[in-house]
């Protein structure tokens, strides 16, 4: 069967191509029917037969970009002007070294894939950030969606949880839905899980509203939405409908609310991760993927250190990567590492 269905292709058919298309008539399939069938297959999102091993992604975003020679790519034998100032530590992989502040991470190096050839050729932080969140170079004509929104668009929610969550908030403008509908934008927590009294905004019913009153309000809203959708064909209306549906699912499903409750973790696990900004965010990310969130983005620290690299690594990266190492161990211990990609 001829697979190229570009209309321009059929305007200059070869003899062989003519016979291929003509053969469809014998099967009772006309060209318009063929094109419709292929279009339907293109729209069909039945990924049950295409899923890989990974079911979730935890994306750790370190703004600014950390110095590679002091972290995952030290060069102890390079000339002094190319070497970093800090020492190195041996990893679990023979002959491989990490920077001294990654001692805990060095113990789990056999569970990591370090891509030392990664580059994007951009000289500005903003353009580089765009590349890393979307996979594309910036374009003046198009606003690309980030990987989280693409995952949300292609796979949708699971277990009444948003498919794409940002901890604590959307970290930059490139972490949004781009040219996709705003229905695929991330769900942002709105507060830091390391803070005392941490609470996800808008996850509980407002004061004075019980379940019965909540159901009545929802019915009224659905009636109003149905009226306006008949009058107005708008992406914004559909997106808002999607937002409300997902919000109702979050509020009405106890298991969904519990996924965000970091206090459900034992004191031992909290201590292992570290009772600090990095530890709390990484622990909550594990809870969310365990509950069914497809992609969690968490932001931690900042690598834009310039002339303060040594102090910056010792003050900031040490705590962050202790939490990172414990998270990998925890994912491995619970079996989640087999189906979770942790991307830094």
matplotlib code that plots the C-alpha trace (Angstrom):
import matplotlib.pyplot as plt

x = [0.0, 1.3, 2.1, 2.8, -0.6, 0.6, -1.9, 1.0, 2.3, -0.9, -0.7, 2.5, 1.8, 4.2, 2.8, 3.7, 2.1, -1.1, -1.4, -0.9, -3.7, -5.9, -5.6, -7.4, -10.6, -10.6, -10.5, -13.5, -11.5, -11.5, -8.7, -10.8, -11.6, -7.9, -6.9, -9.6, -8.4, -4.8, -5.9, -8.0, -4.9, -2.9, -5.4, -5.7, -3.8, -3.8, -0.4, -0.9, 1.2, 3.9, 4.7, 8.3, 9.7, 9.4, 6.0, 7.0, 9.6, 11.1, 12.8, 15.2, 15.9, 19.0, 18.8, 21.9, 23.8, 26.3, 30.1, 30.7, 34.4, 33.3, 30.4, 30.0, 32.9, 36.1, 39.3, 42.1, 44.8, 43.9, 46.2, 45.7, 43.8, 41.1, 40.9, 38.5, 39.7, 38.0, 39.1, 37.4, 35.9, 36.0, 32.6, 31.1, 32.3, 36.0, 38.0, 35.1, 35.4, 32.8, 33.4, 34.0, 30.5, 28.9, 30.3, 26.8, 25.9, 29.3, 28.0, 25.1, 26.9, 26.2, 22.5, 23.1, 23.8, 26.0, 25.9, 29.2, 28.7, 25.6, 25.7, 23.3, 25.5, 23.6, 25.4, 22.4, 20.7, 17.2, 17.9, 19.6, 16.8, 14.3, 16.3, 16.4, 12.7, 11.3, 14.0, 14.0, 15.9, 13.8, 11.7, 10.2, 7.2, 6.3, 6.1, 7.0, 5.5, 7.7, 8.1, 5.7, 2.9, 3.6, 3.3, 0.1, -1.3, -0.4, -1.2, -3.6, -4.2, -3.8, -5.4, -7.3, -3.9, -2.6, -0.3, 2.3, 3.1, 5.6, 7.2, 6.8, 5.8, 6.3, 10.0, 10.1, 8.0, 9.4, 7.9, 4.4, 2.1, 3.4, 1.2, -0.8, -4.0, -3.6, -5.4, -2.0, -0.2, 1.4, -0.4, 1.7, 1.7, 2.0, 4.0, 7.2, 6.9, 9.9, 7.9, 6.1, 2.4, 2.9, -0.4, -1.2, -3.4, -7.0, -6.9, -9.4, -13.0, -13.4, -14.7, -18.4, -18.7, -19.5, -19.7, -23.4, -23.0, -19.9, -21.9, -24.7, -22.2, -20.6, -24.0, -24.7, -21.3, -21.8, -25.2, -23.6, -20.7, -22.9, -24.9, -21.8, -20.2, -23.2, -22.8, -19.0, -16.4, -13.4, -10.2, -10.3, -13.7, -12.6, -9.4, -11.3, -13.6, -10.6, -9.2, -12.4, -12.7, -9.2, -9.8, -12.9, -11.1, -8.3, -10.7, -13.1, -10.5, -8.9, -6.0, -5.2, -5.1, -3.0, -0.4, 0.4, 0.6, 4.3, 3.5, 2.3, 6.0, 7.8, 10.3, 13.0, 12.4, 12.1, 15.5, 17.1, 16.0, 17.0, 14.7, 15.7, 14.5, 16.0, 15.0, 11.4, 10.9, 12.5, 10.5, 7.2, 8.2, 8.6, 5.2, 3.6, 5.0, 4.2, 0.6, 0.4, 1.7, 3.4, 6.0, 7.1, 9.3, 11.1, 13.4, 16.3, 19.2, 21.1, 24.3, 25.1, 28.0, 30.8, 33.6, 32.0, 31.9, 33.7, 31.6, 28.4, 29.0, 29.8, 26.9, 24.2, 25.0, 26.2, 22.7, 20.9, 22.9, 22.7, 18.9, 19.3, 21.3, 18.8, 15.9, 17.6, 18.1, 14.5, 13.2, 15.3, 14.2, 10.5, 10.8, 9.9, 13.4, 12.5, 9.8, 10.9, 13.3, 15.1, 16.5, 18.8]
y = [0.0, 3.5, 5.2, 8.8, 10.6, 14.1, 15.4, 16.7, 13.2, 12.0, 14.7, 13.1, 9.4, 6.9, 3.8, 1.8, 4.3, 4.4, 0.6, 0.8, 3.4, 1.7, -1.5, 0.1, 0.2, -3.6, -3.7, -1.4, 1.5, 4.9, 7.4, 9.8, 6.8, 6.0, 9.5, 9.6, 6.3, 7.4, 10.7, 8.7, 6.6, 9.7, 11.1, 7.8, 7.9, 4.3, 4.0, 0.7, -1.0, 1.7, 2.4, 2.0, 1.0, 4.5, 5.5, 8.8, 11.5, 13.6, 16.7, 18.5, 22.0, 23.7, 27.3, 28.8, 25.6, 24.2, 24.0, 20.6, 20.4, 20.6, 18.2, 15.3, 15.9, 16.8, 16.9, 16.1, 15.6, 18.7, 21.8, 23.9, 26.6, 24.1, 22.2, 23.1, 24.2, 21.4, 17.8, 14.7, 11.6, 8.1, 6.7, 3.2, 2.9, 2.1, 5.0, 7.5, 10.6, 13.2, 16.5, 16.3, 17.7, 14.8, 12.1, 10.7, 10.7, 8.9, 6.0, 5.5, 6.2, 2.7, 3.8, 7.0, 7.8, 10.9, 12.6, 14.6, 15.5, 17.5, 21.1, 23.5, 26.2, 29.1, 32.0, 33.3, 31.6, 32.3, 30.6, 27.7, 27.2, 27.2, 24.5, 22.3, 22.6, 22.3, 20.5, 23.3, 26.5, 29.6, 30.8, 34.3, 32.7, 29.9, 29.3, 25.7, 23.6, 22.1, 18.4, 18.3, 19.8, 17.4, 14.5, 16.0, 16.4, 12.9, 10.8, 12.9, 12.4, 9.2, 8.3, 11.7, 13.6, 16.3, 14.7, 17.6, 19.2, 22.0, 22.2, 24.9, 26.9, 27.0, 27.9, 30.0, 30.9, 28.0, 25.4, 26.2, 24.8, 27.0, 26.6, 23.8, 24.6, 26.1, 23.0, 21.3, 23.8, 22.6, 22.4, 24.6, 24.0, 27.6, 27.0, 25.4, 21.9, 22.7, 25.5, 25.1, 24.5, 23.6, 23.5, 23.2, 26.1, 25.5, 21.8, 22.0, 23.2, 26.9, 27.5, 27.0, 24.8, 21.1, 18.3, 18.8, 22.5, 21.8, 19.4, 22.0, 24.6, 22.2, 21.4, 25.1, 25.8, 22.9, 24.3, 27.8, 26.3, 24.2, 27.3, 29.3, 26.5, 26.4, 30.1, 30.3, 27.9, 28.9, 27.1, 29.1, 27.8, 24.2, 24.7, 26.2, 23.2, 20.9, 22.8, 22.6, 18.9, 18.2, 20.5, 18.6, 15.3, 16.6, 18.0, 15.0, 12.2, 11.5, 9.6, 12.5, 15.0, 12.6, 12.4, 16.1, 15.5, 15.2, 14.8, 11.3, 10.3, 8.8, 10.9, 8.5, 9.1, 12.9, 12.8, 10.6, 13.1, 16.0, 18.5, 21.3, 22.8, 20.2, 17.3, 18.3, 19.0, 15.7, 13.7, 15.3, 14.5, 10.9, 10.8, 12.4, 9.9, 7.1, 8.3, 8.6, 12.0, 11.5, 14.4, 16.3, 19.4, 20.6, 23.6, 23.8, 26.2, 28.0, 27.2, 30.7, 31.1, 32.7, 33.5, 31.9, 28.3, 26.7, 28.4, 27.9, 24.2, 23.6, 25.6, 24.7, 21.6, 19.5, 19.4, 19.2, 16.2, 14.4, 14.6, 13.5, 10.4, 9.4, 9.8, 7.4, 4.9, 5.3, 4.9, 1.8, 0.4, 0.8, -0.5, 2.9, 3.4, 0.7, 2.9, 6.4, 8.6, 11.1, 13.9, 16.6]
z = [0.0, -0.8, 2.5, 1.3, 1.4, 0.6, -2.0, -4.0, -4.3, -6.0, -8.6, -10.1, -9.7, -11.2, -12.9, -9.9, -7.6, -9.7, -9.5, -5.7, -5.2, -7.7, -5.8, -2.9, -4.9, -5.1, -1.3, -1.2, 0.1, -1.7, -1.4, 0.8, 3.0, 3.2, 4.1, 6.8, 8.2, 8.4, 10.0, 12.6, 13.4, 13.8, 16.4, 18.2, 21.5, 22.5, 24.0, 25.7, 23.1, 23.0, 26.6, 27.6, 30.9, 32.4, 33.6, 35.3, 35.1, 37.9, 36.4, 38.7, 37.4, 38.7, 37.4, 36.0, 35.1, 37.6, 36.8, 35.2, 36.3, 40.0, 39.7, 37.2, 34.9, 36.8, 34.9, 37.4, 34.6, 32.6, 32.7, 35.8, 33.9, 33.0, 36.3, 39.0, 42.5, 44.4, 45.0, 43.5, 45.0, 43.6, 42.5, 42.6, 38.9, 38.7, 37.3, 37.3, 39.5, 40.7, 42.5, 46.3, 47.2, 45.3, 47.7, 48.4, 44.7, 44.0, 46.0, 43.6, 40.4, 39.1, 38.9, 36.9, 33.3, 33.1, 29.6, 29.5, 25.8, 26.4, 24.9, 23.2, 21.8, 23.4, 25.2, 27.1, 30.1, 28.7, 25.4, 27.0, 29.5, 26.5, 24.8, 27.9, 28.7, 25.2, 23.1, 20.6, 19.9, 20.5, 17.5, 17.1, 15.3, 17.7, 21.4, 22.0, 24.8, 27.5, 27.9, 30.9, 28.8, 25.9, 28.4, 29.7, 26.2, 25.1, 28.2, 30.3, 34.1, 36.1, 39.4, 39.6, 39.7, 37.4, 34.8, 35.2, 38.6, 39.4, 42.9, 44.2, 41.1, 37.4, 37.3, 34.2, 31.1, 29.1, 31.5, 30.2, 27.5, 24.6, 21.5, 23.2, 25.0, 28.5, 29.7, 29.5, 31.7, 34.9, 38.3, 40.6, 44.4, 45.2, 48.4, 49.5, 51.1, 53.3, 54.9, 58.2, 57.8, 54.1, 52.3, 48.6, 47.5, 46.5, 47.4, 50.3, 50.2, 51.4, 54.8, 55.2, 52.1, 52.8, 50.3, 49.6, 48.9, 46.8, 44.7, 44.2, 43.1, 40.7, 39.0, 38.7, 37.1, 34.6, 33.5, 33.0, 31.1, 28.9, 27.9, 27.0, 25.1, 22.8, 22.1, 22.0, 20.4, 22.5, 23.5, 26.8, 27.7, 27.0, 28.9, 31.9, 31.8, 31.9, 34.8, 36.8, 36.1, 37.4, 40.4, 41.3, 41.0, 43.3, 45.9, 45.9, 45.9, 49.3, 47.8, 45.5, 48.5, 50.5, 47.7, 48.5, 52.3, 53.0, 56.8, 56.0, 55.6, 58.6, 60.6, 59.5, 55.8, 56.4, 58.1, 55.3, 52.6, 54.8, 56.5, 54.1, 50.9, 48.6, 50.8, 51.1, 47.4, 46.4, 48.9, 47.7, 44.1, 45.0, 46.7, 43.6, 41.1, 43.4, 43.5, 39.7, 38.5, 35.2, 35.3, 38.3, 37.9, 41.0, 41.2, 43.6, 44.1, 41.4, 39.5, 38.2, 40.6, 38.5, 40.9, 43.9, 42.8, 45.7, 48.4, 46.3, 45.9, 49.5, 50.8, 48.3, 46.3, 49.3, 50.9, 47.5, 46.4, 49.7, 49.1, 45.5, 46.5, 49.2, 46.7, 44.2, 47.0, 48.1, 44.6, 44.2, 47.6, 46.7, 43.2, 41.6, 40.0, 37.5, 36.0, 36.9, 35.0, 37.2, 35.0, 36.3]

ax = plt.figure().add_subplot(projection="3d")
ax.plot(x, y, z, "-o")
ax.set_aspect("equal")
plt.show()
